[in-house]
Amino acid sequence: MNTIRFILNNHEITTTEHPATTVLDFVRRSAHLTGTKEGCREGDCGACTVLVGERKGTDSTASVEYISANSCLLPLGDMQGKHVVTVEGITLAAQSAPNSSQPSLNLVQQAMADEGGAQCGFCTPGFIVSMTGYSLTAQNLTSEGMTQAIDGNVCRCTGYASIKRAIDRVITELADSPLADSPSHDEQRISRLVRKRLLPDYFVAIPERLSVLQERIKTDVANNGAGLVHTAKFAIGGGTDLFVQKPEALLKSHVQLLGSPRAPIMRVHDEDGWCVMDARTPVADVLASPLVQSHIPQMQKFLTLFASTPIRNRATLGGNINNASPIGDMTAILLALNTELTLLAPDGTERRVLLRNYYKGYKTLDRKPDEIVEMLRFKLPDDDTVFNYEKVSRRTYLDIASVNTALQLRLKEGTITEAHASAGGVAAIPLYLAETVSYLIGKHISTETFLEAASIAVSETSPISDARGSTDYKRLLLRQLFYAHAVSLFPKKLNVGTFVS
């Protein structure tokens, strides 16, 4: 039997519930904290948003790093040794309001109430948690940044004007606190946020409490092996897709998620000019990577079109690739970066396969049943390389693409010496546009080159009519998005009017 130990708000929790139980179900049904609302159970509405804090660093420099996450997609077993914060956990303690017997609202809650940022109130806890999480983690606090932080929260009755006013009010209140002068999660920063009435004072002691808790977990392991993955049939990375598709199957499975003895994740790093990423790396880490930003400056803009902040905080690269969705955002980007995968077998044998050769048919992969995707890598673009990504969906954020496409070109004196292009939503698999790539290599940058390339790209596709558009509409979208590549990458070299006429 596995023992799961974590801190829920200000209380230490010890439970033997199935590790695939969602945090949403645990906090509502077992801990009776009903402020966290159950909405879509798919990570789309944000009503169930919580914060998850994990202790990082050595004893002398340890801090707790927090992320926002959808608790409906969050496995309880992955909370081992962590701090889970619900909307109840950010309400200030009763003693902080001397004239009241009830807990008082924190800075964000008060701003939402004063500005009329809630009507039915069902979604409001998720907004408040996301806004508080941003204040807790962002180096430079801005209204724009906090607005971006609620990209995973949906309100259908109040409208966003009053919520935006609440955001502006919070940022104004925090403006005279030099939070950016200190590391994101150190004790000094937490203490400042406590003084600003954004956090209850118990947050100050969380790093030390997690340290003590982790020692107890080590004792569990030493005494009886509780929490180690020895007999697990499989483990879960982010779970942002798996908990949507197979929640009941997970609860009947032998999945174990506690204290896995896996090697530490290497995340995103440079190896001799290659960007190398662990398959367990969350998309948010790619978005925030200085290495990626320095070589592909627009990546942050591209990846904000991928799901939402809470989803990006959990969704892994390996999961996105193995899901094999024909309209995956990250997959389209990685295809155009000519990404190579490293597959690992149980005996330690590795083999490499290009991502463009990984998809054999709808949901059919070049991967043996006992292999896992361990690493991804692509050549870091140099000064002679340009990259662009385009996507059309019914709404800009937190939506599935109707059609998406990415293009990478390497140039020498105006001639294309290397090309890679992808398209999503126009075939049964994430599509590498091989014929388009073959045509582009050796061509000069010109309006005619892109007109012909767009035509070839469309000819390579076989879209189907579905809820996201008809066959003809998707072909038209791909053509127009290929034109958008041209306009975005070479606005001064091409006759832009040709593409918009």
C-alpha positions in Angstrom: 0.0 0.0 0.0 1.3 3.4 -0.9 1.3 6.3 1.6 1.0 9.7 0.1 2.2 12.6 2.2 1.7 16.3 1.3 0.7 19.6 2.7 -2.8 20.8 1.7 -3.0 24.5 2.5 -1.9 24.7 6.1 -2.4 21.0 7.0 -0.3 17.9 6.5 -2.1 15.1 4.8 -1.4 11.4 4.9 -3.5 9.2 2.7 -3.5 5.8 1.1 -6.0 6.7 -1.7 -5.3 5.4 -5.2 -2.5 7.6 -6.7 -4.6 8.2 -9.8 -7.3 9.9 -7.8 -7.5 13.4 -9.0 -6.6 16.3 -6.6 -10.0 17.7 -7.5 -11.8 14.7 -6.1 -9.6 14.5 -3.1 -10.0 18.2 -2.0 -13.7 18.2 -2.6 -14.8 14.7 -1.4 -12.2 13.8 1.2 -10.9 17.1 2.4 -14.3 18.8 2.0 -12.8 21.9 0.5 -15.6 22.8 -1.9 -14.2 26.2 -2.9 -12.4 24.3 -5.7 -15.2 23.9 -8.3 -15.9 20.9 -10.5 -16.6 22.1 -14.0 -15.5 20.6 -17.3 -13.1 18.0 -16.0 -11.0 18.5 -19.1 -8.8 21.5 -18.1 -10.8 23.9 -20.2 -12.7 26.1 -17.7 -10.2 26.7 -14.9 -12.8 26.5 -12.2 -10.7 23.9 -10.4 -7.4 25.7 -10.5 -5.0 25.1 -7.6 -1.4 25.9 -6.9 1.3 23.2 -6.5 4.5 24.1 -4.7 7.6 21.9 -4.9 10.8 22.4 -2.8 13.9 23.1 -4.9 17.5 23.5 -4.0 19.8 22.5 -1.2 19.0 23.0 2.5 20.8 26.3 2.7 19.1 27.8 -0.4 15.9 25.8 -0.6 12.8 27.5 -1.9 9.4 26.4 -3.0 8.4 26.9 -6.6 4.7 27.2 -7.4 2.8 26.5 -10.5 -1.0 26.8 -11.3 -2.6 23.5 -12.4 -6.0 22.1 -13.2 -6.8 19.8 -10.3 -9.2 17.8 -12.4 -6.2 16.5 -14.4 -3.8 16.3 -11.4 -3.0 12.9 -10.0 -2.9 12.7 -6.2 0.2 10.5 -6.3 2.2 13.2 -7.9 1.6 15.5 -4.9 4.0 13.4 -2.8 6.1 15.8 -0.7 4.5 18.9 -2.3 2.3 21.8 -1.2 -1.2 22.0 -2.6 -3.0 25.3 -2.3 -6.7 25.8 -2.9 -8.7 29.0 -2.7 -9.4 28.3 1.0 -5.6 28.2 1.5 -5.0 31.8 0.4 -7.7 33.3 2.5 -6.1 35.2 5.4 -6.3 33.7 8.9 -9.0 35.0 11.2 -6.5 36.6 13.6 -5.3 38.9 10.8 -8.7 40.7 11.0 -9.0 41.7 14.7 -12.6 42.8 14.5 -13.9 39.7 12.7 -14.4 36.1 13.8 -14.2 35.0 10.2 -11.2 34.6 7.9 -10.6 37.8 5.9 -10.1 38.1 2.2 -6.7 38.3 0.7 -5.7 41.2 -1.6 -6.9 39.4 -4.8 -10.2 38.2 -3.3 -10.9 41.7 -1.9 -10.2 43.3 -5.3 -12.5 40.9 -7.1 -15.2 41.7 -4.6 -14.8 45.4 -4.7 -14.7 45.6 -8.5 -17.7 43.3 -9.0 -15.5 40.6 -10.6 -17.9 37.8 -9.8 -21.5 37.2 -10.6 -22.6 33.6 -10.2 -19.2 33.0 -8.6 -18.7 29.5 -9.9 -15.5 30.3 -11.8 -14.3 32.9 -9.4 -12.1 30.7 -7.2 -10.1 29.6 -10.2 -9.5 33.2 -11.3 -8.4 34.1 -7.7 -6.0 31.2 -7.5 -4.4 32.0 -10.9 -4.0 35.7 -10.0 -2.5 34.9 -6.6 -0.2 32.4 -8.3 1.0 35.0 -10.7 1.7 37.4 -7.9 3.6 34.7 -6.1 5.8 33.7 -9.1 6.3 36.5 -11.6 9.5 38.5 -11.4 8.0 41.7 -12.9 4.4 42.2 -11.9 2.3 43.8 -14.7 -1.4 44.0 -15.5 -0.6 42.4 -18.9 1.2 39.5 -17.2 -1.6 38.9 -14.7 -4.2 39.0 -17.5 -2.1 36.4 -19.4 -2.0 34.3 -16.2 -5.8 33.8 -16.3 -5.7 32.5 -19.9 -6.9 29.1 -18.5 -9.9 30.6 -16.6 -13.3 31.1 -18.4 -16.1 33.4 -17.2 -19.4 33.2 -18.9 -21.5 35.7 -17.0 -19.6 38.6 -15.5 -17.5 39.6 -18.5 -13.9 40.4 -18.2 -14.0 44.2 -17.8 -14.6 44.0 -14.0 -12.0 41.2 -13.6 -9.5 43.4 -15.5 -10.2 46.3 -13.1 -9.5 43.9 -10.2 -6.2 42.9 -11.8 -5.2 46.6 -12.2 -6.1 47.2 -8.6 -4.0 44.3 -7.4 -1.0 45.4 -9.5 -1.3 48.9 -8.1 -1.4 47.6 -4.6 1.8 45.6 -5.1 3.6 48.3 -7.1 5.5 49.8 -4.1 6.8 46.3 -3.1 10.1 45.7 -4.9 9.3 42.0 -5.6 11.4 41.8 -8.7 14.5 42.6 -6.7 14.5 39.2 -5.0 14.3 35.7 -6.3 10.8 34.5 -7.2 10.2 32.2 -4.3 12.6 33.0 -1.5 11.6 33.7 2.1 12.0 37.5 1.7 9.6 37.6 -1.2 7.0 35.5 0.6 7.3 37.7 3.7 6.6 40.8 1.6 3.6 39.2 0.1 2.3 38.3 3.5 2.8 41.9 4.6 0.8 43.0 1.5 -2.0 40.7 2.6 -1.7 38.6 -0.5 -0.7 35.4 1.3 -1.5 34.1 4.8 1.5 33.9 7.1 1.8 30.1 7.1 3.5 30.3 3.7 6.7 31.5 5.3 7.2 28.1 7.0 6.3 25.9 4.0 10.0 25.4 2.8 11.0 24.0 6.2 7.8 22.0 6.6 8.3 20.4 3.2 11.9 19.5 4.2 10.6 17.7 7.3 7.9 16.0 5.3 10.4 14.7 2.7 12.4 13.2 5.5 9.3 11.3 6.7 8.8 10.1 3.1 12.4 8.8 3.1 11.7 7.0 6.3 8.6 5.4 4.7 10.8 4.1 1.8 13.5 2.8 4.1 11.0 1.0 6.4 8.7 -0.6 3.9 9.3 0.7 0.4 6.1 2.7 0.4 6.2 5.3 -2.4 8.7 3.6 -4.6 7.8 2.5 -8.1 8.9 -1.1 -8.4 5.9 -2.9 -9.8 4.2 -0.1 -11.6 2.7 -1.0 -15.0 3.3 2.6 -16.1 3.8 6.1 -14.8 2.1 9.3 -15.8 3.9 12.5 -16.9 1.6 15.5 -17.0 -1.7 13.6 -17.4 -3.4 16.5 -19.1 -4.7 14.2 -21.9 -4.8 10.9 -20.2 -7.1 12.0 -17.4 -9.5 13.4 -20.0 -9.6 10.2 -22.0 -9.3 7.4 -19.4 -10.0 8.6 -15.9 -11.9 5.4 -14.8 -9.3 3.1 -16.3 -6.5 4.9 -14.4 -8.3 4.3 -11.1 -8.5 0.5 -11.9 -4.9 0.3 -13.0 -1.6 -0.4 -11.2 -0.2 3.0 -12.0 2.0 4.3 -9.2 3.4 7.8 -9.1 5.1 8.1 -5.8 8.7 8.9 -5.3 9.7 7.4 -8.6 13.5 6.6 -8.7 13.9 8.2 -12.1 16.9 10.3 -12.8 16.4 14.1 -12.4 14.9 15.8 -15.5 17.6 17.6 -17.6 14.9 20.0 -19.0 16.1 22.2 -21.8 19.9 22.5 -22.5 22.5 23.0 -25.2 24.7 20.1 -26.3 27.1 21.2 -29.0 24.7 23.3 -30.8 21.7 21.0 -30.3 18.7 21.9 -28.1 18.2 18.8 -26.1 15.0 18.3 -24.0 13.9 15.5 -21.7 10.5 14.1 -22.9 9.1 14.8 -19.4 9.7 18.6 -19.9 6.6 20.6 -19.5 5.7 23.0 -22.4 6.0 25.9 -19.9 9.7 25.1 -19.5 10.3 25.4 -23.2 8.4 28.7 -23.3 10.5 30.1 -20.5 13.8 28.7 -21.6 16.5 31.4 -22.2 18.2 29.0 -24.7 15.1 28.7 -26.8 14.2 32.4 -26.6 17.7 33.4 -27.7 17.6 31.2 -30.9 13.8 31.5 -31.6 12.7 34.8 -30.2 9.1 34.4 -31.3 8.7 31.0 -29.5 7.0 32.7 -26.5 4.4 34.2 -28.8 3.9 30.9 -30.6 3.5 28.8 -27.4 1.0 31.1 -25.7 -1.3 29.7 -28.4 -0.8 26.3 -26.9 -3.6 25.5 -24.4 -3.4 27.6 -21.3 -0.9 28.4 -18.5 -2.1 25.6 -16.1 -2.0 23.1 -19.0 1.4 24.2 -20.2 2.7 23.9 -16.6 1.9 20.2 -16.7 1.7 19.0 -20.4 4.9 17.3 -21.4 6.7 17.2 -24.7 6.6 13.4 -24.8 2.9 13.3 -24.1 2.2 15.8 -26.9 4.2 13.7 -29.3 2.8 10.3 -28.3 -0.8 11.6 -28.4 -0.2 11.9 -32.1 -3.0 14.4 -32.6 -3.1 15.6 -36.2 -3.6 19.1 -34.9 -1.1 19.2 -32.0 0.5 22.6 -31.7 3.8 21.5 -30.2 4.1 18.7 -32.7 3.8 21.0 -35.7 6.5 23.2 -34.2 8.8 20.3 -33.5 8.3 18.8 -37.0 9.4 22.1 -38.6 12.5 22.1 -36.3 13.4 18.7 -37.8 13.3 17.2 -34.3 14.9 13.8 -33.6 13.6 11.5 -30.9 15.6 9.1 -28.7 13.7 6.0 -27.8 14.7 3.9 -24.8 14.0 0.2 -24.3 13.9 -1.6 -20.9 17.4 -3.1 -21.4 18.8 0.4 -21.9 19.1 0.1 -25.7 18.6 3.5 -27.4 17.6 4.2 -31.0 16.9 7.5 -32.7 14.2 8.3 -35.2 13.3 11.6 -36.8 9.9 12.9 -35.7 8.8 13.2 -39.3 9.2 9.4 -39.6 7.6 8.6 -36.2 4.0 8.8 -37.4 3.0 5.8 -39.6 -0.8 6.3 -39.6 -3.6 7.6 -37.5 -2.4 7.1 -33.9 0.2 4.6 -35.2 3.8 5.2 -34.1 7.2 3.9 -34.9 7.6 2.7 -31.3 7.7 -0.7 -29.8 5.2 -1.4 -26.9 8.1 -1.5 -24.3 9.9 1.6 -25.6 9.5 5.1 -24.2 10.4 8.5 -25.7 13.3 9.6 -23.6 14.7 12.7 -25.2 14.1 15.1 -28.1 16.7 17.3 -29.8 16.9 19.7 -32.7 19.6 21.8 -34.2 19.5 25.3 -32.7 18.7 27.8 -35.5 21.6 30.1 -36.4 21.6 33.7 -37.7 21.0 32.4 -41.2 17.8 30.6 -40.2 14.2 31.9 -39.9 11.3 30.2 -38.2 7.6 30.9 -38.1 4.4 29.2 -36.8 0.8 30.0 -37.7 -2.5 28.7 -36.3 -6.2 29.3 -36.9 -8.8 28.4 -34.3 -12.2 29.5 -33.4 -10.8 31.6 -30.6 -7.3 32.8 -30.1 -6.4 31.2 -26.8 -7.2 27.8 -25.2 -8.6 26.3 -28.3 -7.8 23.5 -30.7 -6.4 24.4 -34.1 -8.5 24.1 -37.2 -5.3 24.2 -39.2 -1.7 25.0 -38.0 1.6 25.1 -39.8 5.3 25.8 -39.1 8.2 26.7 -41.4 11.9 26.8 -41.0 14.3 28.1 -43.7 18.1 28.4 -43.8 19.3 31.0 -46.2 22.5 31.9 -48.0 22.5 35.1 -50.0 18.7 34.9 -50.5 18.7 31.3 -51.6 17.1 28.5 -49.4 19.7 25.9 -48.5 17.6 24.0 -46.0 13.9 23.8 -45.4 11.4 22.0 -43.1 7.7 22.5 -43.1 4.7 21.0 -41.3 0.9 21.2 -41.3 -1.7 20.0 -38.8 -5.5 19.4 -39.3 -5.1 18.4 -42.9 -4.2 14.7 -42.7 -4.6 11.7 -40.4 -1.2 12.4 -38.9 0.9 15.5 -38.0 2.1 16.1 -41.5 5.7 16.8 -42.6 5.4 18.6 -46.0 8.1 16.6 -47.8 7.2 17.7 -51.3 7.0 21.3 -50.3 10.4 21.1 -48.6 11.9 19.5 -51.7 10.6 22.3 -53.9 11.9 25.1 -51.6 15.5 23.9 -51.4 17.6 25.8 -53.9 14.9 28.5 -54.6 15.4 32.2 -54.2 13.2 34.1 -51.8 10.5 35.6 -54.0 6.7 36.0 -54.2 6.5 33.4 -56.9 8.4 30.9 -54.7 5.9 31.2 -51.9 2.9 31.1 -54.2 4.1 27.8 -55.7 5.1 26.4 -52.3 1.7 27.1 -50.9 0.1 25.3 -53.9 2.3 22.3 -53.4 1.6 22.2 -49.7 -2.1 22.1 -50.3 -1.7 19.3 -52.8 0.1 17.2 -50.2 -2.9 17.2 -47.8 -6.0 15.1 -47.4 -8.2 16.9 -44.9 -11.7 15.7 -43.9 -14.7 17.8 -43.0 -15.5 17.9 -39.3 -16.6 20.3 -36.6 -13.5 22.5 -37.3 -14.3 23.1 -40.9 -14.9 21.5 -44.3 -12.3 20.0 -46.5 -12.2 23.0 -48.8 -12.0 25.4 -45.9 -9.0 23.6 -44.4 -7.2 23.6 -47.7 -7.9 27.3 -48.1 -6.6 27.9 -44.5 -3.4 26.1 -45.2 -2.8 28.1 -48.3 -3.4 31.4 -46.5 -1.3 30.4 -43.6 1.6 29.6 -45.9 1.2 33.1 -47.3 1.3 34.3 -43.7 4.7 32.6 -43.3 5.9 34.7 -46.3 4.5 37.9 -45.0 5.8 37.4 -41.4 9.3 36.3 -42.5 10.0 38.5 -45.5 7.7 41.6 -45.4 10.2 43.8 -47.2 11.4 41.3 -49.8 8.1 40.2 -51.2 5.1 41.8 -52.8 2.8 41.5 -49.8 -0.2 42.7 -51.7 -0.1 39.5 -53.8 -0.8 37.4 -50.7 -3.7 39.5 -49.3 -5.5 40.2 -52.6 
